[in-house]
């Protein structure tokens, strides 16, 4: 074999062997913001921070809403469900705010490129509400360009809408602001109140405390009427609705309840099973 031919053969073999051991490059946030995906706006990732890749797993599954529990510890907003799980490295900024900023840059101003509707970031405050909210407000202001804002009676949509849940003491400092970058998560009792959707755009409540049906057997007519009455009232006030504590184990009961929620036009379906809800909504909801 001629020397040039041998060199070509060795080069080809070396390239093949090298390629066999090269792992695919990890996807960038820009790749994940690619156009053409249909976001699942009804999908809410409960306890999102417990997934292997907080936020990013939910975005991979095209969710329209994610939830993070926060604790104020020495001036830092740490993300965890319980205090024993706190880790100084797991901050709201590192897990959510910085990745969202990168995602919006990659998406040309949107979380889902080509879709202007905001992603909902539900922040569930686990420590004292007033002080935690004031620190959260300082964090949000560092990323002002990301967030839907309220100023002197007007709401200006941004790529992300922050909604504050959890400890109810957060309400007072929020209501005192004439300008803010967050909104308040109400309860069913707020449906009869005077707070407008510009302050309370979301109503969340415990399904099990308001309904006896958990997906087994037929949905009682009285409970169906109650659910639809809730939705009619909320939507007339331009508020959205989410229920937590719905069945979340795969099976007929969960699917039956999800079907009833869709039929009643409930805005967010709550789950820890990202793939399961994605599959269900792809099959049953075209909103």
Secondary structure by P-SEA (a helix, b strand, c coil): ccaaaaaaaaaaaaaaaaaaaccccccccccccccccccccccccccccccccaaaaaaaacccbbbbbbbbccccccccccccccccccccccccaaaaaaaaaaacccccccccbbbbbbbbbccccaaaaaaaaaaaaaaccccccccccbbbbccbbbbbcccccaaaaaaacccccbbbbbcccccccccccccccbbbbbccccccccccccccaaaaaaaaaaaaaaaaacbbbbbccccccccaaaaaaaaaaaaacccccccccaaaaaaaaaacccc
